[in-house]
């Protein structure tokens, strides 16, 4: 194998190693974001239930979250 081919192969290996690391880093970020989205979704659900319960306790008939906006 000549020097140019070895240099080219070394460059490709470096590029592959870099892309592998970037892919692993992005995978970790996506996993972390997925967990955070799941947590936030649960929290929003709890907040909506709490707000609906408070509206019903205040004498409302239909929670505001379930009502159509006035422009519909």
N, C-alpha and C positions, 0 to 999 in steps of 0.2 A: 504494500500500500504506500502511496506517495505522501509527501508532507501535506499537500493541499487537501487530500481526502481525509487525513487524520485531523487536520485543523477543522474541516467542515463537520466531521463527526463529533469532535469535542464541542463545537458551537451548538450543534443540535442537542447534545446531551445536556448542556447548560440550559438551553431554552426549555427542554422538557422538564428539567428539575425545577426551574422557575415556575412553569405553568402548573406543575403538580402542587407546588407549595401554595400558589394563588388559589387553586381549586380547593385545596384543603381548608385554607383560611376562609374562603367564601362559604364553604359548607358549614363551618362552625358558626359563622355570622347568621346564616339562614336558620340553623337549628335554634340559636338563641332568640332570634326574632319570632320564630314559630311559638316558642314557649311563652314569650312576652305577649304575643297576640292572644294566645289562649287565656292567659291570666287576665288581660284587659277585657276580653269578651265576657268572662265570668263576672268580673267586677261591674261592667255595664249592665249585665242582666240583673245582678243584685240591686244595683241602684235604681233600675227601672221598676223592679218589683217593690222596692221600698217606697219610691215616689208614688206608685199606684196605690199602695196600701194607705199612705198618708192622705191621698186625695179621697179615697173611699171613707176613711175615718172622719174627714172634714165634711162629709155630707154629699160629696159628688156622686153621681150615678155611674158615669163611665170615666175611667182614668184618662187624663189628657193624652197620655202616650198612645191610647187606642182610638182617640178621636181624629176625625179628618181635619186637616187645617182649614181655616176659614175661606181660603181661595179656591177650594175644590167644589 
